């Protein structure tokens, strides 16, 4: 499972997001991810993918694609 699939799976299983709505251009807030949920998601990603996103500044206005880009950079 690649990073995008893992993060999509977290959004669908932990936050109840419809998997069909998780597209690269979808703003996180439109997926129902507010600032508190984004922090929880960040921690889940860090634990599940063994990456450090502490210095990454994301907001619910950022897109799923921007989140993935940040995770890819942190994983490199």
C-alpha positions as CSV (number, residue, x, y, z in Angstrom):
1,X,0.0,0.0,0.0
2,X,1.5,3.4,-1.0
3,X,1.4,6.5,1.1
4,X,-1.6,8.0,-0.6
5,X,-3.6,4.8,0.0
6,X,-2.5,4.7,3.7
7,X,-3.5,8.3,4.3
8,X,-6.8,7.8,2.4
9,X,-7.4,4.7,4.6
10,X,-6.8,6.7,7.8
11,X,-9.3,9.4,6.6
12,X,-12.0,6.8,5.8
13,X,-11.6,4.5,8.8
14,X,-10.8,7.1,11.5
15,X,-12.8,10.1,10.3
16,X,-15.6,8.5,8.3
17,X,-14.7,10.3,5.1
18,X,-16.2,8.9,1.9
19,X,-13.3,7.3,-0.1
20,X,-14.6,8.7,-3.4
21,X,-14.4,12.2,-2.1
22,X,-10.7,11.9,-1.3
23,X,-9.1,13.5,-4.4
24,X,-5.8,15.4,-4.6
25,X,-7.6,18.7,-5.0
26,X,-10.1,18.2,-2.2
27,X,-9.6,20.7,0.7
28,X,-9.3,18.9,4.0
29,X,-12.1,21.0,5.5
30,X,-14.5,19.8,2.7
31,X,-13.6,16.3,3.8
32,X,-14.7,17.2,7.3
33,X,-11.2,17.6,8.7
34,X,-11.1,20.6,11.0
35,X,-8.0,21.8,12.9
36,X,-8.4,19.4,15.8
37,X,-9.0,16.4,13.4
38,X,-6.0,17.5,11.4
39,X,-3.8,17.4,14.4
40,X,-5.1,13.9,15.2
41,X,-4.5,12.9,11.6
42,X,-1.0,14.2,11.7
43,X,-0.2,12.1,14.8
44,X,-1.8,9.0,13.2
45,X,0.3,9.5,10.0
46,X,3.5,10.0,12.1
47,X,2.9,6.8,14.0
48,X,1.6,4.7,11.1
49,X,4.2,5.8,8.5
50,X,7.1,6.6,10.9
51,X,7.6,10.1,9.6
52,X,8.0,13.4,11.4
53,X,5.5,16.1,10.5
54,X,6.1,18.4,13.4
55,X,7.6,21.2,11.3
56,X,4.9,20.9,8.6
57,X,2.3,23.7,8.6
58,X,-1.0,22.5,7.2
59,X,-4.4,23.9,7.7
60,X,-7.9,22.5,6.9
61,X,-7.8,24.8,3.9
62,X,-5.0,22.7,2.4
63,X,-5.8,20.0,0.0
64,X,-5.4,16.2,0.3
65,X,-2.7,16.5,-2.3
66,X,-0.8,19.1,-0.3
67,X,-1.0,16.8,2.7
68,X,0.4,13.9,0.7
69,X,3.2,16.2,-0.7
70,X,4.2,17.0,2.9
71,X,4.2,13.4,3.9
72,X,6.3,12.4,0.9
73,X,8.9,15.1,1.8
74,X,9.0,14.0,5.4
75,X,9.4,10.3,4.4
76,X,12.3,11.1,2.1
